[in-house]
Amino acid sequence: MTSHHAWFITYKPLDLRDIIYFGDNYSHYQIHGKGKVAICLTTNDVKIIQEVYHVLALFYNVLFIRQIVVVGYMVTSSKQLVILESVEDGCSYSKR
């Protein structure tokens, strides 16, 4: 999910009644559209993330693990570290 409309390479507006609810059972936001977003990795590879929601009210981006796995990455995490590793070439990215 992102609030950045310019990031979309394809875009389909959605019915303004579409809402996303967060796990706290309180936070909810309107979904204005959905589409594909291209991300450029530190290896200069470009991956296309599908089914990205356009949510204007977000102050941050949300990327679901499933979306990363679908484009060919394996995700490993612990309390202090997240590692994304390419299934194709073994390149990895980690963030503490």
C-alpha positions in Angstrom: 0.0 0.0 0.0 1.2 3.5 -0.8 -0.1 7.0 -0.9 2.1 7.8 -3.9 -0.1 7.8 -7.0 2.9 8.6 -9.3 4.6 5.3 -8.4 1.9 3.2 -10.2 2.7 1.9 -13.7 -0.8 0.6 -14.0 -3.8 1.9 -12.1 -7.5 1.0 -11.7 -9.7 3.4 -9.6 -11.8 1.5 -7.0 -15.2 2.2 -5.6 -14.8 4.7 -2.7 -16.6 2.3 -0.4 -13.5 0.0 -0.5 -11.8 0.1 3.0 -8.7 -1.5 4.4 -8.7 -2.4 8.1 -5.6 -2.7 10.2 -5.0 -5.3 12.9 -5.8 -2.9 15.8 -9.5 -3.1 14.9 -9.6 0.7 14.9 -7.5 2.0 12.0 -9.3 1.9 8.7 -8.6 3.8 5.4 -10.3 4.3 2.1 -8.7 2.5 -0.9 -8.8 4.8 -3.9 -7.3 2.4 -6.5 -4.9 -0.5 -7.1 -2.3 -1.4 -9.6 1.3 -2.4 -10.3 4.3 -0.6 -8.8 7.9 -1.0 -10.1 10.6 -1.1 -7.4 14.3 -0.7 -8.2 16.6 -2.9 -6.1 20.2 -2.1 -5.0 21.3 -4.6 -7.6 19.6 -2.3 -10.3 17.1 -5.1 -10.9 13.5 -3.9 -11.3 10.7 -6.0 -9.8 7.0 -5.4 -10.4 4.8 -5.6 -7.3 1.2 -6.5 -8.2 -2.1 -5.6 -6.4 -0.7 -2.5 -4.7 -3.4 -0.5 -3.0 -3.5 3.3 -3.3 -4.4 4.7 0.1 -4.1 8.4 0.3 -4.3 8.6 4.1 -1.1 6.5 4.7 2.0 8.3 6.1 4.1 5.2 5.3 4.2 2.4 2.7 3.2 -1.2 3.5 4.6 -4.1 1.6 3.2 -7.5 2.3 5.6 -10.5 2.6 3.4 -12.4 0.0 4.1 -9.6 -2.5 7.8 -10.0 -2.1 7.7 -13.8 -2.4 5.6 -13.6 -5.6 8.4 -11.7 -7.4 11.0 -14.2 -6.4 12.4 -13.4 -3.0 12.6 -15.5 0.2 12.0 -13.6 3.4 13.7 -14.5 6.7 13.1 -12.4 9.9 13.8 -12.2 13.6 13.2 -9.6 16.2 16.0 -7.4 15.0 16.7 -8.4 11.3 14.8 -8.9 8.1 16.6 -10.6 5.2 15.3 -10.6 1.6 17.1 -13.1 -0.6 16.6 -13.6 -4.4 15.7 -17.2 -5.2 17.1 -16.6 -8.7 20.6 -15.3 -8.1 21.2 -15.5 -4.3 21.6 -11.8 -3.8 20.4 -10.6 -0.5 19.3 -7.4 1.3 19.1 -7.1 5.1 17.8 -4.4 7.3 18.1 -4.1 11.1 
